[in-house]
Amino acid sequence: MTQNDQKQKEFMKKLKIEVATELGLLQNIKENNDHYKGDVPAKYNGAQGGPIGGEMVRRMIQSAQQRMS
């Protein structure tokens, strides 16, 4: 893994933690809840993580649009 890849990975991790904290879903991210989830339905896991990922994408798009203008 290159140094740039590592920086991008760290940025995404920080963004995920920031978004999860703001949404009150910090307990649902892997860094805080890394136990086996194979017995949990995908619908349930998606309901937990979906809002976090969705907000991350919104922020990344907004950032890219600001850089382009």
N, C-alpha and C positions, 0 to 999 in steps of 0.2 A: 504494500500500500504506500503510495507516494505521500509526501507531506501535504500536498494540496487535497488529496482524498481524505486525509485525516482531519484537516481543517473543516472540510465540508461535512464530514460525519459529526464532528463536535458541534458545528453550527446547527445541524438538524436536531441533535439531541437537546441542545439548549432551547431551541424553538419549541420542540415538543413539550418540554417541561414548563416553559413559560405559558403556552396555550392551555395545557392541562390544568395548571394552577389557576389561571383566569376563569376557566370553565368549571372549576370545582371538581375536576376529575383526576386529580393527581394520583389517587390510589389505583387508577386503571392502567397506568403506563407500565411497560415492562420493567423499567428501572426500579419501580416500587412494588411490583407484583409479578415476580418471575417464577410462578409455580406452574405445574402441569395444567393445561387447559384443554386437553384432548377430549375430555368428557363433557365439555361445555358447548352447547349449540352455537353454531356460527352466527346465528341471528343475535344471540345475546352478546357475544364478543364484538360483533359489528356495532351494536347499539352503544357499547362502552367506548370503543375506539374511533368510531366514525366521526363524531363531532370534533374530536381532536385533529384527525387528519384533514377533515374538511376545512377547518379554520387555518391550519398550516398552509394548505394550498391557496386559500384566499389571500393570505398575507404574502406568500411568495409571488403570486400574480400581481398584487398591488405594488410590491416592491419593483418588479420588473417593469411595470407600466410607468412608474415614476422615473426610473432610470432612462426610459426611452423618450420621455417628453422633455 
